[in-house]
Amino acid sequence: MRKMHQQQAVEFIKLLEQAHSEIKNSIEKKDFSAAQGLLADCQEGAIQLGNLIEATEGEGFVTISLLEEYCELVYQFHESLAGEEDVAAGKVYKLLRNQAIKIGNSVRNDIKIRKEVVFLPYKASMWDSLESVWKAADEDPDCDAYVIPIPYYDKNPDGSFREMHYEGNLYPKDVPVTGYQDYDFAERRPDIIFIHNPYDEFNYVTSVHPDFYSYKLKEYTDKLVYIPYYILAEPDLDNKDDLEGMAHFCIASAVQHADRVVVQSEVMREAYIKILSEAYGEDTRAHWAKKILGTGSPKVDKVLNTRKEDLDIPAEWLKIIQKPDGSWKKIILYNTSVTALLKHDNKMLEKMRYVFRVFKENQNEVALLWRPHPLIQATIESMRPKLWVEYRKLREQYREEGWGIYDDSADLDRAIVVSDGYYGDPSSVVQLCQKVERPIMMQNADILEYYN
């Protein structure tokens, strides 16, 4: 039984106790009609409670037997009053009260409480930020866990919505997906809702469906938990530039509205608390200290638990990775970010052309696995339309030539674990590669070399 249903049962039993007092008073005043009406109400309520318990706990559950005994008592007293028999008000009150106490004890002690937990990812590629938490909930025999991918929109430059996306078909096969239109939040009121989108309507490029903004979800649950879809470089708490550089992550909408925020480390937790206390006043420190938890990121759990030998490597990848003798080339994960493209514009495209040229010439020994940030298209197409045209040409040329891997799948961890090293822009992917001890080389768009 859900906790909210148990609470409803407890509240109903309190109402029974009040009704029993009213029945006693009515009998003492010889107002048998009023007493009969109250008894009928008690019986109807007991039947409804029995139906609820039977639906959740099964037929023949011990509490149902106690309710049946209660209904029999109510019936007997109702019939006695109908025949205007001499009924002792004190005896009626005592017997009904004792049976209600037995029912209340059974509701509290015999019925196991089940939690209902909902996970609301929007981009399948970000599912790793929730996956290990979902697995723990799914394995709990007293918990019902639902994964409900939600739709999101690209935005036009004026902030209006453009194309809607829904990625419910892109999740791993072992993740049972529930359609967002098939779950009634108002009726079910899940005990906990987990989200990984921090921005609500305040992202210039994309937006989850407005029905799933954090402040709206709070209406349907007692605990809203936000876990960032990214991980950041660990900050120096005494470095003002470090803290200013991450401040916008800390004051995001989901941080404001969530009941709990789970971040990647205790150092990151202290950074959040410090930034938020400075932004909203030192008197709010205790509030943030209670809300922010530094228990770690599920993204790290995922990459550490992914083994190379368990990966399903696509056949088209193997054609690029394997040498003629069957051995594997060194694989370099090339990660390009939205930020670098916006900052360097066409210079970044020149840098990418150079990178592709170098790896193409060395393809017999090294395989390039290019994984662009999943929001590049939505961002560049909206904010830099001309840049998007040139970027798309470069992307299509790379894919058509076929000498390197292009990975726009939802499985980031596969790309990290299969690779032997990282090259590219600053990104949360760097932090994950470091966790699995991959060598890191950062890309610098200002350094361009050209072959004659």
C-alpha positions in Angstrom: 0.0 0.0 0.0 1.2 3.5 -0.8 1.9 5.8 2.2 -0.7 8.2 1.1 -3.4 5.4 1.2 -2.3 4.3 4.6 -2.6 7.9 5.8 -6.1 8.0 4.3 -6.9 4.8 6.2 -5.6 6.3 9.5 -7.6 9.5 9.0 -10.7 7.4 8.3 -10.3 5.5 11.5 -10.1 8.8 13.4 -13.4 9.8 11.8 -14.9 6.4 12.9 -13.8 7.2 16.5 -15.6 10.6 16.3 -18.7 8.9 14.8 -18.8 6.4 17.6 -19.0 9.2 20.1 -21.8 10.8 18.2 -23.6 7.4 18.0 -23.3 7.1 21.8 -24.7 10.5 22.3 -27.6 9.9 19.9 -28.6 6.7 21.6 -28.5 8.3 25.0 -30.8 11.0 23.7 -33.1 8.3 22.2 -32.5 9.7 18.8 -32.3 6.3 17.2 -32.8 7.6 13.6 -29.7 9.7 13.9 -27.7 6.8 15.4 -28.8 4.5 12.6 -27.7 7.1 10.0 -24.3 7.3 11.5 -24.0 3.5 11.7 -24.9 3.3 8.0 -22.2 5.9 7.2 -19.6 3.9 9.3 -20.5 0.7 7.4 -20.2 2.3 4.0 -16.8 3.8 4.9 -15.6 0.5 6.2 -16.6 -1.2 3.0 -14.7 1.4 0.9 -11.6 0.9 3.1 -11.9 -2.8 2.7 -12.0 -2.5 -1.1 -8.9 -0.3 -1.0 -7.0 -2.7 1.1 -8.1 -5.7 -1.0 -6.9 -4.0 -4.1 -3.4 -3.4 -2.7 -2.9 -6.3 -0.3 -5.1 -9.0 -1.8 -8.2 -10.9 -0.8 -8.3 -12.4 2.7 -5.8 -9.9 4.2 -6.0 -9.8 8.0 -7.2 -6.1 8.1 -10.2 -7.1 5.8 -11.3 -9.7 8.3 -11.3 -7.1 11.1 -13.3 -4.8 8.9 -15.8 -7.5 8.2 -16.2 -8.1 12.0 -16.7 -4.4 12.4 -19.4 -4.3 9.8 -21.2 -7.2 11.4 -21.2 -5.3 14.7 -22.5 -2.2 13.0 -25.3 -4.2 11.3 -26.4 -5.8 14.6 -26.6 -2.5 16.4 -28.4 -0.9 13.4 -31.0 -3.7 13.5 -31.4 -3.5 17.2 -32.1 0.2 16.9 -34.6 -0.4 14.1 -36.5 -2.8 16.4 -36.4 -0.1 19.1 -34.7 -2.7 21.4 -33.1 -1.5 24.6 -29.5 -0.8 23.5 -26.9 0.3 26.0 -25.1 3.3 24.5 -21.9 2.6 26.5 -21.7 -1.0 25.3 -22.2 0.0 21.6 -19.5 2.6 22.0 -17.0 0.3 23.7 -17.4 -2.6 21.2 -17.2 -0.3 18.2 -14.2 1.5 19.6 -12.3 -1.7 20.5 -12.8 -3.0 16.9 -11.7 0.3 15.4 -8.5 0.1 17.5 -7.8 -3.4 16.2 -8.3 -2.1 12.6 -6.0 0.9 13.2 -3.3 -1.3 14.7 -3.5 -3.6 11.7 -3.3 -0.8 9.2 -0.2 0.6 10.9 1.6 -2.7 11.6 0.4 -5.4 9.1 0.3 -3.4 5.9 3.7 -2.9 4.3 4.2 0.6 2.8 5.4 0.7 -0.8 7.1 3.7 -2.3 6.3 4.9 -5.8 9.3 6.6 -7.4 9.3 8.3 -10.8 12.3 9.2 -12.9 11.8 11.9 -15.6 14.7 11.9 -18.0 14.3 13.9 -21.2 17.4 13.2 -23.4 18.3 9.5 -23.5 22.0 10.4 -23.7 21.7 11.8 -20.2 20.0 8.8 -18.7 23.3 7.8 -17.0 22.8 10.7 -14.5 19.8 8.7 -13.1 20.4 5.1 -14.0 22.2 3.8 -10.8 19.5 5.4 -8.6 16.8 3.8 -10.7 18.4 0.4 -10.5 18.6 0.6 -6.7 14.9 1.6 -6.6 13.9 -1.1 -9.1 15.7 -3.8 -7.0 13.9 -2.7 -3.8 11.0 -5.2 -3.3 9.0 -2.4 -1.5 9.4 0.1 -4.2 7.7 0.6 -7.6 10.0 2.6 -9.9 8.8 4.2 -13.1 10.9 5.6 -15.9 8.9 8.2 -17.8 10.9 10.0 -20.5 9.4 13.4 -21.1 9.3 15.4 -24.3 11.4 18.5 -25.0 11.5 21.3 -27.5 14.1 23.2 -29.5 13.7 26.9 -29.2 13.6 29.7 -31.7 15.8 32.8 -31.1 12.7 34.6 -29.7 12.2 31.9 -27.1 9.2 30.3 -28.8 9.1 26.5 -29.2 10.1 24.9 -32.4 10.3 21.1 -32.9 9.3 18.7 -30.2 11.4 15.6 -29.4 10.6 12.4 -27.6 13.3 9.8 -27.1 11.4 7.1 -25.2 12.5 4.5 -27.7 16.2 5.1 -27.2 16.6 3.8 -23.7 18.4 0.5 -22.8 16.4 -2.7 -23.3 16.4 -3.4 -19.6 14.7 -0.1 -18.8 10.9 -0.4 -18.9 9.6 2.9 -20.2 6.2 4.3 -19.2 4.6 6.9 -21.6 4.3 10.3 -20.1 0.7 10.5 -21.2 -0.1 7.2 -19.4 0.8 8.3 -15.9 -1.5 10.6 -13.9 0.6 12.6 -11.6 -2.3 14.3 -9.8 -4.0 11.0 -9.1 -0.9 8.9 -8.2 1.2 11.5 -6.4 4.5 9.6 -6.4 6.5 9.6 -3.2 9.6 10.8 -5.0 10.3 12.4 -8.4 13.8 12.5 -9.8 14.8 15.0 -12.5 18.0 15.9 -14.3 17.0 19.0 -16.2 17.9 22.1 -14.2 16.7 25.0 -16.4 12.9 24.8 -16.7 12.0 27.7 -19.1 15.3 29.5 -18.7 17.4 27.6 -21.3 17.8 29.7 -24.5 18.1 26.6 -26.7 15.8 23.8 -25.4 13.0 23.3 -22.9 11.3 20.3 -21.5 7.6 20.3 -21.9 6.2 23.0 -19.5 4.1 20.5 -17.7 7.4 19.1 -16.3 9.0 22.3 -15.0 10.3 21.7 -11.5 8.0 24.1 -9.8 5.0 22.3 -11.3 6.2 18.9 -10.4 6.4 19.9 -6.7 2.6 20.0 -6.7 2.5 16.2 -7.2 5.1 14.9 -4.8 6.4 15.3 -1.3 10.0 15.0 -2.4 11.4 16.4 -5.7 15.1 15.4 -6.2 17.4 17.0 -8.8 20.5 15.3 -10.0 22.6 17.3 -12.5 23.0 15.6 -15.9 26.7 16.8 -16.0 29.7 16.6 -13.7 32.1 19.5 -13.3 35.8 19.9 -12.6 36.2 20.0 -8.8 36.4 23.6 -7.7 39.0 25.3 -5.4 36.7 26.7 -2.7 39.2 29.5 -2.1 39.4 30.5 -5.8 36.9 33.2 -6.7 37.2 32.5 -10.4 36.3 28.8 -9.9 33.2 29.7 -8.0 32.1 32.5 -10.3 32.5 30.1 -13.3 30.1 27.6 -11.9 27.6 29.9 -10.2 25.0 29.7 -12.9 24.8 25.9 -12.3 24.1 26.5 -8.6 21.3 29.0 -8.9 19.4 27.1 -11.7 15.6 26.8 -11.3 15.7 23.1 -10.3 18.1 23.8 -7.4 15.6 26.4 -6.1 12.6 24.2 -6.3 13.9 20.7 -5.5 13.6 19.3 -2.0 17.0 17.6 -2.4 19.9 18.2 -4.8 22.5 15.5 -5.3 25.9 16.6 -6.5 29.1 14.8 -7.3 31.2 15.3 -4.2 31.4 16.9 -0.8 33.7 19.6 -2.2 31.0 20.4 -4.9 28.4 20.4 -2.1 30.4 23.0 -0.2 30.8 25.1 -3.4 27.0 25.1 -3.9 26.3 26.1 -0.4 28.9 28.9 -0.5 27.6 30.3 -3.8 23.9 30.0 -2.8 24.5 31.6 0.6 26.3 34.5 -1.0 23.6 34.9 -3.6 20.6 34.7 -1.2 22.0 35.8 2.1 24.0 34.1 4.9 20.9 33.4 6.8 19.9 30.9 4.1 23.0 28.7 4.6 21.3 26.2 6.9 18.5 25.8 4.2 21.1 25.0 1.5 23.2 22.8 3.8 20.1 20.6 4.4 19.0 20.6 0.7 22.4 19.9 -1.0 23.8 16.3 -0.7 27.3 15.5 -1.9 26.8 11.7 -2.2 28.2 11.4 -5.7 27.0 11.4 -9.3 25.3 8.3 -10.9 27.3 9.2 -14.1 30.4 8.1 -12.3 28.7 4.9 -11.1 27.7 4.1 -14.7 31.1 4.6 -16.3 32.9 2.7 -13.5 30.5 -0.3 -13.9 30.7 -0.5 -17.7 33.2 -3.2 -18.8 34.8 -3.1 -22.2 34.2 -6.9 -22.7 30.5 -6.4 -22.1 30.1 -3.7 -24.8 28.0 -4.3 -27.9 30.3 -2.8 -30.6 28.5 -2.0 -33.9 29.7 -3.8 -36.9 30.4 -0.5 -38.7 32.6 0.5 -35.8 34.6 -2.7 -36.0 35.4 -2.1 -39.6 37.1 1.1 -38.6 38.7 -0.2 -35.3 40.1 -3.5 -36.4 43.4 -4.0 -38.2 43.8 -6.6 -40.9 45.2 -9.1 -38.4 42.2 -8.6 -36.1 43.9 -6.5 -33.4 42.5 -3.2 -32.5 43.9 0.2 -33.3 44.2 2.9 -30.6 40.9 4.6 -30.3 40.7 8.4 -29.5 37.5 9.9 -28.3 37.1 13.3 -30.0 34.6 15.4 -28.1 33.4 18.7 -29.5 31.3 21.1 -27.4 28.7 23.7 -27.9 30.7 26.3 -26.0 33.8 26.0 -28.1 31.8 26.4 -31.3 30.0 29.5 -30.0 33.2 31.0 -28.8 35.5 30.3 -31.8 32.9 30.2 -34.6 34.5 29.4 -38.0 37.9 29.1 -36.4 36.6 26.1 -34.6 35.5 24.6 -37.9 39.0 25.1 -39.2 40.4 23.4 -36.2 38.1 20.4 -36.7 39.1 20.2 -40.4 42.7 20.0 -39.4 42.0 17.3 -36.7 40.1 15.2 -39.2 42.9 15.6 -41.8 45.5 14.4 -39.3 43.5 11.4 -38.1 42.5 10.4 -41.6 46.2 10.3 -42.6 46.9 8.1 -39.6 43.8 5.9 -39.8 45.8 2.6 -40.2 47.1 3.0 -36.6 44.5 5.2 -34.9 40.7 5.2 -35.0 38.9 8.5 -34.3 35.6 8.3 -32.5 33.9 11.7 -32.9 31.1 12.3 -30.4 29.7 15.9 -30.6 27.7 17.3 -27.8 24.0 16.3 -28.3 22.8 19.8 -28.2 25.1 21.2 -30.9 22.5 21.2 -33.6 19.7 22.7 -31.6 22.0 25.4 -30.3 23.9 26.4 -33.4 20.9 26.1 -35.7 19.1 28.6 -33.4 21.9 31.0 -32.4 24.2 30.9 -35.4 22.3 29.7 -38.5 25.2 30.4 -40.9 27.7 28.5 -38.7 25.2 25.6 -38.6 25.2 25.4 -42.4 29.0 25.1 -42.5 29.1 22.7 -39.5 26.6 20.4 -41.2 28.7 20.3 -44.4 31.7 19.3 -42.4 29.8 16.7 -40.4 28.3 15.1 -43.5 31.7 15.0 -45.3 33.2 13.2 -42.3 30.3 10.7 -42.2 30.4 10.1 -46.0 34.1 9.4 -46.1 33.7 6.6 -43.5 37.2 6.4 -42.2 36.2 7.5 -38.7 33.4 6.7 -36.3 30.6 9.2 -35.8 28.7 8.6 -32.5 25.5 10.4 -31.8 24.0 7.6 -29.8 22.6 7.8 -26.3 25.4 5.7 -24.9 28.2 8.0 -23.8 29.7 5.4 -21.5 30.4 3.0 -24.4 32.4 5.7 -26.1 34.4 6.4 -23.0 35.1 2.8 -22.1 36.0 1.7 -25.6 38.5 4.6 -26.1 42.1 4.6 -25.2 42.4 8.4 -24.8 40.5 11.7 -24.8 41.0 14.6 -27.1 38.7 17.6 -27.4 37.1 20.5 -25.7 36.6 21.1 -21.9 33.6 19.1 -20.9 32.1 16.9 -18.2 33.2 14.0 -20.4 36.8 14.9 -19.3 35.9 14.2 -15.7 34.4 10.8 -16.6 37.5 9.9 -18.7 39.7 10.7 -15.7 37.6 8.3 -13.5 38.6 5.4 -15.8 42.2 6.7 -16.1 42.2 7.7 -19.7 44.9 10.1 -20.8 43.5 13.6 -21.6 44.6 16.1 -24.2 42.7 19.4 -24.6 41.9 20.9 -27.9 43.0 24.5 -28.6 41.3 26.2 -31.4 43.9 29.0 -31.5 46.6 26.5 -32.6 46.2 25.7 -36.2 48.6 23.7 -38.4 48.3 23.2 -42.1 49.8 20.7 -44.4 51.0 22.0 -47.8 
